[in-house]
Amino acid sequence: MATFAVTYAYSDSTSTDRDAVRPAHVEFLKSQFTSGRLLKSGPFGPDEAPGALLIIVADAKADVESLMDQDPFHQAGLIEERTVRQWNIFFGADSAQPAVQPAAQSAAQG
């Protein structure tokens, strides 16, 4: 598995629409986090241009692009620009790996 950094840039003009779609967007991200594909995510700070950073593990960049095409923000046309770049972690590589889910952990021990 490789690690990818995904950035979203939003237009200020889509703020109201993003608020309306946000619950579905958050549910989508929760499901990716629970499955272990999404390691970390969050919006940029209030003094930055509107956007977000997502760290995702996948076999290939095309897999990440296909996954992120399912994001309700993308489907609603609310992302002004999206980048997907493979990120080769040097420091802290161990802490960026997906957590072992309890069921998988029990199976591995049994």
Secondary structure in CASP SS format (residue, H / E / C, confidence):
PFRMAT SS
TARGET T0000
AUTHOR 0000-0000-0000
METHOD secondary structure of the structure
MODEL  1
M C 1.00
A E 1.00
T E 1.00
F E 1.00
A E 1.00
V E 1.00
T E 1.00
Y E 1.00
A E 1.00
Y C 1.00
S C 1.00
D H 1.00
S H 1.00
T H 1.00
S H 1.00
T H 1.00
D H 1.00
R H 1.00
D H 1.00
A H 1.00
V H 1.00
R H 1.00
P H 1.00
A H 1.00
H H 1.00
V H 1.00
E H 1.00
F H 1.00
L H 1.00
K H 1.00
S H 1.00
Q H 1.00
F H 1.00
T H 1.00
S H 1.00
G C 1.00
R C 1.00
L E 1.00
L E 1.00
K E 1.00
S E 1.00
G E 1.00
P E 1.00
F C 1.00
G C 1.00
P C 1.00
D C 1.00
E C 1.00
A C 1.00
P C 1.00
G E 1.00
A E 1.00
L E 1.00
L E 1.00
I E 1.00
I E 1.00
V E 1.00
A E 1.00
D C 1.00
A C 1.00
K H 1.00
A H 1.00
D H 1.00
V H 1.00
E H 1.00
S H 1.00
L H 1.00
M H 1.00
D C 1.00
Q C 1.00
D C 1.00
P H 1.00
F H 1.00
H H 1.00
Q H 1.00
A C 1.00
G C 1.00
L C 1.00
I C 1.00
E C 1.00
E E 1.00
R E 1.00
T E 1.00
V E 1.00
R E 1.00
Q E 1.00
W C 1.00
N C 1.00
I C 1.00
F C 1.00
F C 1.00
G C 1.00
A C 1.00
D H 1.00
S H 1.00
A H 1.00
Q C 1.00
P C 1.00
A C 1.00
V C 1.00
Q C 1.00
P H 1.00
A H 1.00
A H 1.00
Q H 1.00
S H 1.00
A H 1.00
A H 1.00
Q H 1.00
G C 1.00
END
